Amino acid sequence: WLVVGFAVFVLTIESATYRLTTLAVPRHRPFVERLEDLPVNASYPSGHTAASIAVYAGIVFMLGSGISQRGLRIAAWAAALVLPAYVAMSRMYRGMHHPLDVAGGVIVGIGAVMVLVFARRAAAVASEARAARGTARAQATRGQAVA
């Protein structure tokens, strides 16, 4: 469930950041012939690029610690880097984004993953601190009962 929760929250953070950025930075899509018939709305940042980084890198962060084989870990990280690069290139090729739009998407995607990695680490530290306080209270209570 931790992986599912991570994926849901990383996409929520990425999507919210994308929406706020498109409102703050109005930019039109490139004036080229497009290979798809989508509405010509905000171009900056590339939401597809941001989401692909958030999903693939987030999954590798979550599952990577459980992979003991080094070659498999390297392959997972290679996929987490290659797949978003493919998405970014395809969005530019299809005429939907400028290169700077894709760069903005990379920043948003990495930022979303970093927020959740730090939140997960903070939650783990808080959980350990609560457990330590509970152990200290139990020992203090036991010490009073003995005396």
Residue pairs with C-beta under 8 A, 6 or more apart in sequence:
2 62
3 59
3 62
3 63
6 58
6 61
6 62
6 116
6 120
7 55
7 58
7 59
9 116
10 54
10 55
10 58
10 112
10 113
10 116
11 51
11 54
11 55
11 112
13 54
13 112
13 115
13 116
14 47
14 50
14 51
14 54
14 108
14 109
14 112
15 47
15 51
17 50
17 108
17 111
17 112
18 45
18 47
18 50
18 108
21 44
21 45
21 104
21 108
22 41
22 42
22 44
22 45
25 42
25 44
25 45
26 42
27 42
27 43
27 44
27 98
27 101
28 40
28 42
28 43
29 40
29 41
29 43
29 95
29 96
29 97
30 43
30 95
30 96
30 97
30 98
32 95
33 95
34 94
34 95
34 96
35 93
35 94
35 95
36 94
36 96
38 96
43 96
43 97
43 98
43 101
44 98
44 100
44 101
44 104
45 101
45 102
45 103
45 104
45 105
45 107
45 108
46 88
46 91
46 96
46 97
46 101
46 102
46 104
46 105
47 105
47 108
48 87
48 88
48 91
48 105
49 84
49 87
49 88
49 91
49 97
49 102
49 105
49 106
49 109
50 105
50 106
50 108
50 109
50 112
51 109
52 83
52 84
52 87
52 88
52 109
53 84
53 105
53 106
53 109
53 110
53 112
53 113
54 109
54 112
54 113
56 79
56 80
56 83
56 84
57 80
57 84
57 109
57 110
57 113
58 112
58 113
58 116
59 80
60 76
60 77
60 79
60 80
61 113
61 117
63 76
64 73
64 76
64 77
67 73
67 76
84 106
84 109
88 102
88 105
88 106
91 97
91 101
91 102
92 98
92 99
92 102
97 105
